[in-house]
């Protein structure tokens, strides 16, 4: 076992050492090589070292180098060194983090991380956190707490009786609501199409005057960081407008919520601390390994009521059983990597990570503007939307950039415009990465303007 783990560590280190120079998208030959996995399962066992060698030889070349410094797609962070190492140790521990008795260390680290994150993001003391897989599940969990609280206020026990015959819940969203929140609403039985959509401005921010009068149980869903522009809904103004209505305010802050951890950027997140529930990812801007999401709920009673379960064989912990605040019971100890990331960076380096990403985004935007291309959004955070001309030319540029391999950027259609989307969220991105990526983007964009 010791020799096998050393071999795995050596192969992992070798992979990481190639990231600064390797292409970001896998080469066509590497993708073709994946066919070597497609064989019938053999009858006899195969030595573990041979299995690892096969996985590395075939699999490593076919990975997307998203943990490096030149991947700017989908708001995917890298893995901080301390978080990656902690992930490897946590894999050896193989803890079931559902119960305090099944993993005292996991339960303890969740409490520590909860306190740190609540403080970092400026949330009220006593805010509870559930450690889930992603922002999708964080939205699901926060909205489940909202569903419980709103129906309880009408005398309805939704966990016991379900939604059959329950008082209706109105869900209000901005017109650029993220699909993950709609997916969560669908899973909760609240419906993806029953939402009331509020108009947004030219940056995708919800217009407060468009929020209808609150009548009955209502959830109002805001965004902290539009997935295309990075813009924030005006949470402080909307919270003030809704005060006294009984509406539950939920914020989808998959990546943007971390702006609250930066003294220079937290003004964007003003008012989020007054929300009833919030969703974010740790595997985005906190840069821990996949998968890792967080749900924050101001009143933990509602989160606990929506998520709790019991059985005779489950031994209750003395302080806090993690499964009482998340959908899963058996699950991995995600707080291990979160603790390692926060412990290794501290407040200063975490803020620097946020600020550097935003600075890189501004560099991209300024260089693209100077070259004559249209940047469609106000670059207030880490997102840049750029058009290279017609939709056809823009799509051609995006495809060529992805094929080139120097960097990776995605495409989108935003407010009717086809654009390339640059998302900067990795700790590993350097000034050199930005310059080399810009050189490739500008070269490819110039070639695309030349008639064939």
C-alpha positions in Angstrom: 0.0 0.0 0.0 2.8 2.5 0.9 4.6 1.9 -2.4 1.3 2.3 -4.3 0.5 5.6 -2.7 4.0 6.9 -3.4 3.5 5.9 -7.0 0.2 7.8 -7.1 1.7 10.8 -5.5 4.6 10.8 -8.0 2.2 10.5 -10.9 0.0 13.3 -9.5 3.1 15.6 -9.0 4.3 14.8 -12.6 0.9 15.8 -13.9 0.9 19.1 -12.0 4.4 19.9 -13.2 3.3 19.8 -16.8 0.4 22.2 -16.3 2.3 25.5 -17.1 3.4 24.2 -20.5 0.8 21.7 -21.6 -2.2 22.5 -23.8 -5.4 23.2 -21.9 -7.8 21.1 -24.1 -6.7 17.5 -24.7 -5.1 16.7 -28.1 -7.2 14.7 -30.6 -4.9 11.8 -30.2 -5.5 11.7 -26.4 -9.2 11.7 -27.0 -8.9 8.8 -29.4 -6.8 7.0 -26.8 -9.8 6.9 -24.5 -11.1 4.0 -26.6 -8.4 1.9 -24.8 -10.6 2.0 -21.7 -13.5 0.3 -23.6 -12.6 -3.4 -23.2 -14.6 -6.3 -21.6 -14.0 -6.6 -17.8 -11.5 -9.4 -17.3 -12.2 -12.5 -15.1 -9.0 -12.4 -13.1 -7.8 -9.6 -10.8 -5.2 -7.0 -12.0 -2.5 -5.7 -9.8 -3.3 -2.3 -8.3 0.0 -0.7 -9.6 -1.0 -1.8 -13.2 -4.5 -0.3 -12.7 -2.9 3.0 -11.7 -0.4 2.9 -14.5 -3.2 2.3 -17.0 -5.4 5.1 -15.6 -2.5 7.6 -15.7 -1.2 6.5 -19.2 -4.6 6.7 -20.9 -6.5 9.1 -18.6 -4.0 11.9 -17.8 -3.5 13.1 -21.5 -7.2 13.2 -22.0 -8.0 15.6 -19.1 -8.8 19.2 -19.4 -6.2 21.3 -17.6 -8.8 23.1 -15.6 -6.7 23.1 -12.5 -4.0 25.1 -14.2 -3.8 28.9 -14.8 -5.2 29.2 -18.4 -8.6 27.7 -18.0 -11.3 30.4 -18.1 -14.4 28.4 -18.7 -17.5 27.8 -16.5 -16.1 29.5 -13.4 -14.0 26.5 -12.5 -11.3 27.1 -9.8 -8.1 25.1 -9.4 -7.0 23.1 -6.4 -4.9 25.0 -3.9 -1.8 22.9 -2.9 -2.9 22.6 0.8 -6.5 21.7 -0.3 -5.2 19.0 -2.8 -2.9 17.5 -0.2 -5.7 17.5 2.4 -7.9 15.8 -0.2 -5.4 13.0 -0.6 -5.1 12.5 3.2 -8.9 12.6 3.5 -9.1 9.9 0.9 -6.9 7.7 3.0 -9.0 8.5 6.1 -12.2 7.6 4.1 -14.5 9.1 6.7 -18.2 9.0 6.6 -19.1 12.5 7.6 -22.7 12.0 8.3 -22.5 11.4 12.1 -20.2 12.9 14.7 -19.7 9.4 16.1 -18.6 8.0 12.6 -16.1 10.9 12.1 -15.3 13.2 15.1 -12.7 15.0 13.0 -15.1 15.7 10.1 -17.8 17.0 12.5 -15.2 19.2 14.3 -13.8 20.7 11.1 -17.3 21.5 9.9 -17.9 23.5 13.0 -14.6 25.3 12.7 -15.2 26.1 9.0 -18.7 27.2 9.6 -17.5 29.8 12.1 -14.7 31.0 9.9 -16.9 31.3 6.8 -19.7 33.1 8.6 -17.2 35.6 9.9 -15.4 36.0 6.5 -18.6 36.6 4.6 -20.0 39.0 7.3 -23.0 36.8 8.1 -24.7 37.0 11.5 -23.4 34.9 14.3 -25.4 31.7 14.6 -25.8 31.3 10.8 -25.7 27.5 10.1 -23.8 26.0 7.1 -24.4 22.7 5.3 -21.6 21.2 3.4 -23.0 19.8 0.1 -21.8 18.9 -3.4 -22.4 22.0 -5.3 -24.3 25.3 -5.6 -27.1 23.4 -7.2 -27.6 21.3 -4.0 -26.9 24.4 -1.9 -29.8 26.2 -3.7 -31.9 23.1 -3.2 -31.1 22.9 0.5 -31.6 26.6 1.1 -34.9 26.6 -0.7 -36.0 23.5 1.2 -35.5 25.5 4.4 -37.5 28.3 2.8 -40.3 25.9 1.9 -40.4 24.6 5.5 -40.4 28.0 7.1 -43.0 29.6 4.9 -45.4 26.6 5.1 -44.9 26.2 8.8 -46.0 29.8 9.3 -49.3 28.7 7.7 -49.6 25.7 9.9 -48.5 23.2 7.3 -45.9 20.5 7.9 -44.5 20.0 4.4 -42.0 17.3 5.5 -44.8 15.1 6.8 -47.6 16.0 4.5 -45.8 17.0 1.3 -47.2 19.6 -1.1 -50.6 18.0 -1.7 -53.1 20.4 -0.4 -50.4 22.8 0.9 -50.8 26.6 0.6 -49.1 27.8 -2.6 -45.7 29.4 -2.5 -44.8 32.2 -4.9 -41.2 32.2 -6.2 -39.9 35.5 -7.6 -36.7 35.5 -9.6 -34.8 37.8 -11.8 -35.1 37.3 -15.6 -31.5 36.0 -15.7 -31.9 33.5 -12.9 -29.4 30.7 -13.2 -30.5 27.3 -14.4 -29.3 25.6 -11.2 -31.8 27.5 -9.1 -34.6 26.5 -11.5 -33.4 22.9 -11.3 -33.6 23.1 -7.5 -37.1 24.5 -7.7 -38.1 21.6 -9.9 -36.7 19.0 -7.5 -38.6 20.7 -4.6 -41.9 20.5 -6.4 -42.1 24.3 -6.6 -41.9 24.2 -10.4 -39.4 25.7 -12.9 -42.1 27.5 -14.8 -44.3 28.8 -12.0 -41.8 31.5 -11.1 -42.6 35.2 -11.4 -39.8 36.8 -13.4 -38.7 40.3 -12.6 -37.1 42.5 -15.4 -33.3 43.1 -15.2 -31.1 46.0 -16.3 -28.4 46.0 -19.0 -26.0 44.1 -16.7 -28.5 41.5 -15.6 -29.3 43.0 -12.2 -32.9 42.6 -10.9 -34.8 45.9 -11.0 -36.3 46.4 -7.5 -39.3 48.3 -8.8 -40.3 45.3 -10.8 -40.8 43.1 -7.8 -44.6 42.6 -7.4 -46.5 43.1 -4.2 -45.9 40.2 -1.8 -49.1 38.3 -1.1 -48.8 35.0 0.9 -45.9 32.7 1.3 -43.1 34.0 -1.0 -39.5 33.3 -1.8 -37.5 36.1 -3.5 -34.3 34.7 -5.2 -31.5 37.1 -5.8 -28.0 36.7 -7.4 -24.6 37.6 -6.1 -22.6 37.4 -9.3 -24.5 37.0 -12.6 -23.1 34.0 -14.4 -22.3 36.1 -17.5 -21.5 39.6 -16.3 -20.6 39.1 -12.6 -23.1 41.8 -11.7 -24.9 41.7 -8.3 -28.6 42.2 -7.7 -29.0 45.2 -5.4 -29.6 43.1 -2.3 -29.6 45.9 0.2 -32.3 47.9 -1.6 -34.4 44.8 -2.2 -34.1 43.6 1.4 -35.2 47.1 2.6 -38.2 47.0 0.1 -39.3 43.6 1.3 -38.9 44.3 5.1 -42.0 43.4 7.0 -43.6 41.4 4.1 -42.6 37.9 5.5 -40.9 37.0 2.2 -37.9 34.6 2.5 -34.9 36.0 0.7 -32.5 33.5 -0.9 -29.3 34.4 -2.7 -27.6 32.3 -5.3 -23.9 33.3 -4.9 -22.2 30.4 -6.5 -19.0 32.3 -7.1 -19.8 36.0 -6.4 -20.5 35.6 -2.7 -16.8 35.2 -2.1 -16.4 38.9 -3.0 -17.6 39.6 0.6 -14.2 38.1 1.8 -12.3 40.9 0.0 -12.2 44.4 1.6 -11.9 46.0 -1.9 -14.8 44.0 -3.4 -17.3 43.5 -0.6 -19.2 46.6 -1.5 -20.7 44.6 -4.3 -22.2 42.1 -1.8 -23.7 44.8 0.5 -27.0 43.5 1.9 -26.4 39.7 1.4 -25.8 39.3 5.1 -29.6 40.1 5.6 -30.7 37.2 3.4 -32.4 34.2 5.0 -30.4 31.6 2.9 -27.5 31.7 0.6 -25.8 29.2 -1.8 -22.2 29.2 -2.9 -19.4 26.9 -4.1 -16.1 26.1 -2.5 -14.8 24.4 -5.6 -15.0 27.7 -7.5 -13.3 30.8 -6.0 -12.2 29.0 -2.8 -10.3 26.6 -5.1 -10.8 23.3 -3.3 -11.1 20.0 -5.2 -14.5 18.9 -6.6 -17.1 18.5 -5.4 -17.8 21.1 -2.7 -20.7 23.5 -2.1 -22.1 25.4 0.9 -25.5 26.5 2.0 -25.9 29.2 4.6 -29.1 29.7 6.6 -29.6 32.4 9.2 -32.0 30.4 11.3 -30.7 26.9 11.6 -34.0 25.6 12.9 -35.5 25.8 9.5 -32.5 24.1 7.8 -32.5 21.4 10.5 -36.3 20.8 10.1 -36.1 20.5 6.3 -33.1 18.2 6.3 -33.2 16.1 9.6 -33.9 12.4 9.8 -33.6 9.8 12.5 -33.6 6.0 12.9 -33.0 3.7 15.9 -29.6 2.7 14.7 -28.3 6.2 14.3 -26.2 7.3 17.3 -26.7 11.0 18.0 -23.7 13.1 18.6 -23.1 15.3 21.6 -22.8 18.5 19.7 -23.6 18.6 15.9 -24.3 15.7 13.5 -23.5 17.0 10.0 -26.3 15.0 8.3 -28.9 17.1 10.1 -28.2 20.0 7.8 -27.8 18.5 4.3 -29.7 16.1 2.0 -27.2 13.3 2.2 -26.6 11.0 5.2 -23.5 9.0 4.2 -21.1 11.4 2.5 -17.4 12.4 2.3 -15.8 14.9 4.6 -15.7 18.0 2.4 -14.8 20.3 5.3 -11.3 18.8 5.3 -10.2 20.5 2.1 -12.1 23.7 3.0 -10.3 23.9 6.3 -7.0 23.3 4.6 -7.7 26.1 2.0 -8.7 28.6 4.6 -6.0 27.7 7.1 -3.3 27.9 4.4 -4.4 31.3 3.0 -5.8 33.2 5.9 -7.8 36.4 5.4 -5.1 38.2 3.5 -4.3 35.6 0.8 -8.0 34.8 0.3 -8.7 38.4 -0.4 -5.7 38.6 -2.6 -7.0 35.6 -4.6 -10.3 37.4 -5.2 -8.6 40.7 -6.1 -6.1 39.1 -8.4 -8.8 37.3 -10.3 -10.7 40.5 -10.8 -7.5 42.4 -11.9 -6.8 39.7 -14.5 -10.3 40.0 -15.8 -9.9 43.8 -16.1 -6.6 43.1 -18.0 -8.4 40.8 -20.4 -11.1 43.4 -21.0 -8.8 46.4 -21.5 -6.6 44.5 -24.0 -9.6 43.2 -26.0 -11.1 46.7 -26.1 -7.8 48.2 -27.2 -7.7 45.7 -30.1 -11.1 46.9 -31.3 -13.3 44.1 -29.9 -16.5 44.8 -28.0 -16.7 44.0 -24.3 -20.4 43.7 -23.5 -20.4 43.9 -19.8 -19.1 46.3 -17.1 -16.2 44.2 -15.7 -17.0 44.6 -12.0 -15.8 41.1 -10.9 -14.1 38.2 -12.6 -16.3 37.9 -15.7 -15.7 39.2 -19.2 -18.0 39.0 -22.2 -16.5 39.8 -25.6 -17.9 39.9 -29.1 -15.6 39.5 -32.1 -18.2 40.7 -34.6 -21.1 38.7 -36.0 -22.4 35.7 -34.1 -20.8 33.4 -36.7 -17.3 35.0 -36.4 -17.6 35.0 -32.5 -18.5 31.3 -32.5 -15.6 30.6 -34.9 -13.2 32.4 -32.7 -14.4 30.4 -29.6 -14.0 27.1 -31.4 -10.6 27.9 -32.6 -9.4 29.0 -29.2 -10.6 25.8 -27.6 -8.9 23.8 -30.4 -5.7 25.8 -30.1 -5.1 24.7 -26.6 -3.3 27.7 -25.2 -6.2 28.6 -23.1 -9.9 27.6 -22.8 -12.9 30.0 -22.9 -16.5 29.2 -23.3 -19.4 30.7 -25.3 -22.7 32.2 -24.3 -25.7 34.1 -25.6 -26.4 37.1 -23.4 -29.3 39.5 -23.9 -29.4 38.5 -27.5 -25.7 38.8 -28.2 -23.3 35.9 -29.0 -20.2 36.3 -26.9 -17.1 34.6 -25.6 -17.1 34.3 -21.8 -13.9 34.6 -19.8 -14.1 33.6 -16.2 -11.0 34.1 -14.0 -11.2 32.1 -10.8 -8.0 30.0 -10.3 -5.3 30.7 -7.8 -2.8 29.4 -10.3 -3.5 32.1 -13.0 -0.4 34.4 -13.3 0.3 37.5 -15.3 2.2 35.4 -17.8 -0.9 33.1 -18.2 -3.0 36.2 -19.0 -0.5 37.6 -21.5 0.0 34.3 -23.3 -3.7 33.7 -23.4 -4.4 37.1 -24.7 -1.7 36.7 -27.4 -3.5 33.5 -28.6 -6.9 35.0 -28.4 -5.9 38.1 -30.4 -4.0 36.1 -33.0 -7.0 33.8 -33.5 -9.5 36.7 -33.6 -7.4 38.5 -36.2 -7.3 35.4 -38.4 -11.1 35.1 -38.1 -11.6 38.6 -39.4 -9.8 37.8 -42.6 -12.1 36.5 -45.4 -11.3 32.9 -46.4 
